[in-house]
Amino acid sequence: MPNGGQPTIVSIAARAGVSIASVSRVLNGQGARRDTTERVRRAAAELGYVPNAVARSLKGGRTRQLTFAMPDIGNPVYVAMVRAIQAVTKAAGYRLLLHSTDAVAEDELAVLRSLGDRTSDGLIICPIRITDEHIETLITAAGPVVVIGSLPPGVPVDSVRADSVAGAAIAVRHLHATGRRRIAFINGPSDTVPGHNRDEGYRTALAECGLTYDERLVVHTDFDIDSGAAAARRLLTEAPDAVFCANDQLALGAAHTLLARGLRIPEDVAVAGMDDSALAQAGWPPLTSVDLGSSERGRRAAELLLDRLENAAEPGSAPRTTTAPPRLVVRGSTAPATDPRSARSA
């Protein structure tokens, strides 16, 4: 065993030459083909596998625990999701375990694989990058998984996504409608799913508004306040009249830089964010932001996961995908360029 540890369902699957899901079904008495059952039991005996004592003591091997793995436990978006998920799972008699992955792929994969150890009955996860290894691990997970985020077509896993392409386009069109023409964009890393989708929405809306994409007005950075502030400093030389940010943390950081340089928001530069998190109303003027339904996505994800657990959906049955529509919440940070008054909240 790796590091001399206890054999797991993952190692049994490798020894038996079957899927992790097949091992899980055999060890939990859910039925499998006779030859598969024999191979799994033989591999388990050879490896000296001992089922988890907690799971073994519970009826049906259930822990009555679920896990929520998120990139950043300090991000208000994920705090909103936690509250919504816990409300649903607590009402159903489950405890919720929290895990912050820091958006590290190896950590996300480890959490997915840990379902084979039976310390949790199911997992809700928010990966911001989807690699081939993510897809393979999602498909072979030893328990039910729901992804909050976008998956490539054809991946047979339940998911709840935000339409951030449409959300970004809504924000840019709004800024254009207020009279702005040099609309800068502070985005997250381009190799992430949200970064890619928000870039697509930004470019689409610029074209619709008759504006030319200018790479000098675009900065890719991390999704946090300090990065937003630094990105805004870089953009000042390009004299934008609006800054659209890929989340509220970036927008709050950008606003801090603009105000520190003596610029007025929104009279000199309008600022808009995404997520409509608690941060959107934390500064002055309050931030225009695109509501991507964080709480709603958390609630739907929890309901999908519980449906898999409680209704015993057949392994391999059709995955369910649901989308939370975006909604623009207009506040004072994006008043029309021709009107010094702040826009009213919508």
C-alpha positions in Angstrom: 0.0 0.0 0.0 1.1 3.6 -0.6 3.0 4.8 2.5 2.2 1.4 4.2 -1.4 2.5 4.9 -4.6 0.7 5.2 -5.9 -0.8 1.9 -8.8 1.2 0.5 -11.5 0.6 -2.1 -9.3 2.3 -4.6 -6.5 -0.2 -4.1 -8.9 -3.1 -4.1 -10.3 -1.9 -7.5 -6.8 -1.7 -8.9 -5.9 -5.3 -7.6 -9.2 -6.7 -8.9 -9.1 -4.9 -12.2 -12.6 -3.5 -11.7 -14.1 0.0 -11.2 -14.2 1.7 -7.8 -18.0 1.8 -8.1 -18.1 -2.0 -8.6 -15.9 -2.5 -5.4 -18.2 -0.2 -3.5 -21.3 -2.2 -4.6 -19.8 -5.5 -3.6 -18.5 -4.4 -0.2 -21.8 -2.7 0.6 -23.8 -5.7 -0.4 -25.6 -3.9 -3.3 -25.1 -6.7 -5.8 -22.8 -7.3 -8.7 -22.0 -10.0 -11.3 -20.7 -13.2 -9.7 -17.3 -13.0 -11.3 -16.9 -9.4 -10.2 -18.0 -10.2 -6.7 -15.4 -13.1 -6.5 -12.6 -10.9 -7.8 -13.4 -8.1 -5.4 -13.6 -10.4 -2.4 -10.4 -12.2 -3.3 -8.5 -8.8 -3.8 -9.8 -7.5 -0.5 -8.6 -10.7 1.3 -5.2 -10.5 -0.3 -4.8 -6.9 0.7 -6.0 -7.4 4.2 -8.8 -4.9 3.8 -10.8 -4.1 7.0 -14.0 -2.0 6.4 -14.2 1.3 8.2 -15.4 0.7 11.7 -17.7 3.7 11.8 -19.3 2.9 8.5 -19.6 -0.8 9.4 -21.4 0.0 12.6 -24.1 2.0 10.9 -27.1 0.5 9.1 -26.3 0.1 5.4 -22.8 1.4 6.0 -24.1 5.0 6.1 -22.2 7.7 8.0 -25.0 10.3 7.8 -22.3 12.7 6.8 -21.9 14.7 3.6 -18.9 16.7 2.4 -18.8 20.1 0.7 -15.4 20.9 -0.9 -14.9 24.5 -2.0 -11.9 26.5 -3.4 -11.9 29.2 -0.7 -13.7 29.0 2.6 -13.3 32.8 3.1 -15.1 33.7 -0.1 -18.6 35.0 0.6 -20.0 33.1 -2.3 -19.1 29.8 -0.7 -20.3 31.0 2.7 -23.7 31.5 1.1 -23.6 28.1 -0.5 -22.6 26.5 2.9 -25.7 28.0 4.5 -28.0 26.8 1.8 -26.5 23.3 1.7 -26.6 22.9 5.4 -30.2 24.0 5.7 -31.2 21.1 3.3 -28.9 18.4 4.6 -29.6 19.2 8.3 -33.3 18.9 7.7 -32.7 15.4 6.2 -30.6 14.3 9.2 -27.1 14.6 7.8 -24.1 16.4 9.1 -22.1 18.6 6.8 -18.3 18.4 6.6 -16.4 21.4 5.1 -13.2 21.2 3.1 -11.3 24.1 1.5 -9.2 22.9 -1.4 -7.5 26.3 -2.2 -8.4 25.4 -5.9 -5.5 22.9 -5.9 -6.3 20.0 -8.3 -4.5 17.4 -6.2 -6.6 18.3 -3.2 -9.8 18.2 -5.2 -8.9 14.8 -6.6 -8.0 13.5 -3.1 -11.4 14.6 -1.7 -13.1 12.8 -4.6 -11.1 9.6 -4.0 -11.8 9.7 -0.3 -15.4 8.7 -1.0 -13.9 5.2 -1.3 -13.0 5.3 2.4 -16.6 5.6 3.4 -16.0 8.6 5.7 -18.8 10.5 3.9 -21.9 9.3 2.1 -21.7 11.9 -0.7 -19.9 15.0 -2.0 -20.6 18.4 -3.3 -17.6 19.9 -5.0 -16.7 23.2 -6.7 -13.7 22.7 -8.9 -12.6 25.8 -10.9 -10.5 23.7 -13.3 -11.7 20.5 -15.0 -8.9 18.3 -16.2 -9.1 14.8 -17.8 -8.1 13.4 -14.4 -11.0 15.3 -12.8 -13.4 13.8 -15.3 -12.1 10.2 -14.8 -12.2 10.6 -11.0 -15.7 12.0 -11.0 -17.0 9.2 -13.2 -15.3 6.5 -11.1 -16.1 8.0 -7.7 -17.2 5.5 -5.1 -20.2 7.5 -4.0 -22.6 10.1 -5.4 -21.1 13.5 -6.4 -22.7 16.8 -7.4 -20.5 19.4 -9.1 -21.3 23.1 -8.6 -19.9 24.4 -11.8 -19.7 23.7 -15.5 -18.8 20.2 -16.8 -17.9 19.3 -20.4 -20.7 17.7 -22.4 -21.2 14.0 -21.8 -19.8 13.8 -18.3 -22.3 11.6 -16.5 -22.3 13.5 -13.2 -25.0 15.6 -11.6 -24.2 19.3 -11.7 -25.6 22.8 -10.9 -24.1 25.6 -12.9 -24.3 29.4 -13.2 -24.6 30.9 -16.6 -21.6 33.2 -16.1 -21.2 33.7 -19.9 -24.7 35.4 -20.0 -24.0 37.1 -16.6 -20.8 38.8 -17.8 -22.5 39.9 -21.0 -25.4 41.5 -19.0 -22.9 43.5 -17.0 -21.0 44.8 -20.0 -24.2 45.7 -21.8 -25.3 47.6 -18.7 -22.1 49.6 -18.6 -22.4 50.4 -22.3 -25.9 51.6 -21.8 -24.7 54.0 -19.1 -22.5 55.7 -21.7 -19.2 53.9 -21.1 -17.1 53.0 -24.1 -13.7 52.0 -22.6 -14.8 49.1 -20.5 -11.9 47.4 -18.9 -12.0 43.8 -17.6 -10.3 42.3 -14.5 -10.7 38.5 -14.8 -9.4 35.5 -12.9 -7.0 33.0 -14.4 -7.8 32.2 -18.0 -7.3 28.4 -17.5 -10.2 28.2 -15.0 -13.8 27.5 -15.9 -15.2 30.8 -14.5 -12.3 32.7 -16.1 -12.9 31.2 -19.5 -16.7 31.7 -19.3 -16.6 35.3 -18.1 -14.1 36.2 -20.8 -16.4 34.7 -23.4 -19.3 36.8 -22.1 -17.2 40.0 -22.0 -16.1 39.5 -25.6 -19.6 38.6 -26.8 -21.1 41.7 -25.2 -18.4 44.0 -26.6 -19.1 42.8 -30.1 -22.9 43.2 -29.6 -22.3 46.8 -28.4 -20.0 47.6 -31.4 -16.9 47.9 -29.2 -13.5 46.5 -30.2 -11.8 44.1 -27.9 -8.6 45.7 -26.6 -6.1 43.4 -24.8 -4.6 46.4 -23.0 -7.9 46.8 -21.1 -7.9 43.2 -19.9 -6.0 41.8 -16.9 -6.0 38.2 -15.8 -5.1 37.7 -12.1 -6.3 35.8 -9.0 -9.8 36.0 -7.7 -9.1 38.1 -4.6 -9.3 41.7 -3.3 -5.5 42.4 -3.4 -5.3 41.1 -7.0 -8.2 43.4 -8.0 -6.4 46.4 -6.5 -3.2 45.6 -8.3 -4.9 45.0 -11.6 -6.7 48.4 -11.3 -3.3 50.1 -10.9 -2.1 48.5 -14.1 -5.2 49.6 -15.9 -5.1 53.3 -14.9 -2.6 54.1 -17.7 -5.3 53.0 -20.2 -7.9 55.5 -18.8 -10.9 53.2 -18.7 -14.3 54.8 -18.0 -15.6 51.5 -16.5 -14.1 48.4 -14.9 -16.0 45.1 -15.0 -14.7 42.5 -12.6 -15.1 38.8 -12.7 -16.2 38.7 -9.0 -17.0 41.1 -6.2 -13.7 40.6 -4.4 -11.9 41.8 -7.5 -14.3 44.7 -7.8 -13.9 45.8 -4.2 -10.1 45.8 -4.7 -10.4 47.8 -7.9 -12.6 50.3 -6.2 -10.1 50.8 -3.4 -7.4 51.6 -5.9 -9.6 54.0 -7.9 -10.7 55.9 -4.9 -7.1 56.1 -3.5 -6.0 57.7 -6.8 -8.7 60.4 -6.4 -11.1 59.1 -9.0 -14.8 59.2 -8.3 -17.1 56.2 -8.6 -19.2 56.3 -10.7 -18.7 59.8 -12.0 -15.1 59.1 -13.4 -15.1 55.3 -13.5 -18.0 52.9 -13.1 -17.3 49.6 -11.4 -19.3 46.4 -11.7 -18.7 42.9 -10.2 -20.2 39.4 -10.2 -21.8 37.1 -7.6 -23.8 39.8 -5.8 -22.1 38.6 -2.6 -22.2 40.3 0.8 -19.3 42.4 -0.3 -21.4 44.2 -2.9 -23.0 46.4 -0.3 -19.9 46.6 1.9 -18.4 49.7 0.3 -19.5 53.1 -0.9 -21.1 53.5 -3.3 -22.7 50.1 -3.2 -21.5 47.8 -6.0 -23.5 46.9 -9.1 -23.1 43.1 -9.4 -24.5 40.1 -11.3 -26.3 37.7 -9.0 -25.3 34.2 -10.0 -27.6 32.5 -7.5 -25.0 31.2 -5.0 -27.6 30.2 -2.4 -29.9 28.7 -5.0 -27.0 26.7 -6.5 -26.1 25.3 -3.1 -29.8 24.4 -2.4 -30.2 22.6 -5.7 -26.9 20.7 -5.3 -27.9 19.5 -1.9 -31.3 18.3 -3.2 -29.7 16.5 -6.1 -27.3 14.7 -3.8 -29.9 13.7 -1.3 -32.1 12.4 -4.1 -29.2 10.1 -5.2 -28.8 8.9 -1.6 -32.4 8.6 -0.4 -34.0 7.4 -3.6 -31.2 5.0 -4.5 -30.9 6.0 -8.1 -29.3 3.2 -10.2 -25.6 3.6 -10.9 -25.1 5.0 -14.3 -28.6 6.5 -14.6 -28.9 9.8 -16.5 -27.2 12.7 -14.8 -29.2 15.8 -14.0 -28.0 19.3 -14.8 -29.6 22.5 -13.7 -28.7 26.2 -14.3 -29.3 29.2 -12.1 -30.1 32.2 -14.4 -28.1 35.4 -13.8 -29.7 38.6 -12.6 -28.2 42.1 -12.7 -28.5 44.1 -9.4 -27.9 47.8 -10.2 -26.5 49.9 -7.4 -24.6 53.2 -7.1 -21.3 52.2 -8.6 -22.6 52.4 -12.2 -24.7 55.5 -12.5 -24.9 56.8 -16.1 -21.8 58.7 -17.2 -24.0 61.6 -18.2 -25.8 61.6 -14.8 -23.9 62.4 -11.6 -26.6 60.8 -9.5 -26.1 57.2 -8.3 -28.3 54.6 -10.0 -31.0 53.1 -7.8 -30.8 49.5 -6.6 -32.8 47.1 -8.7 
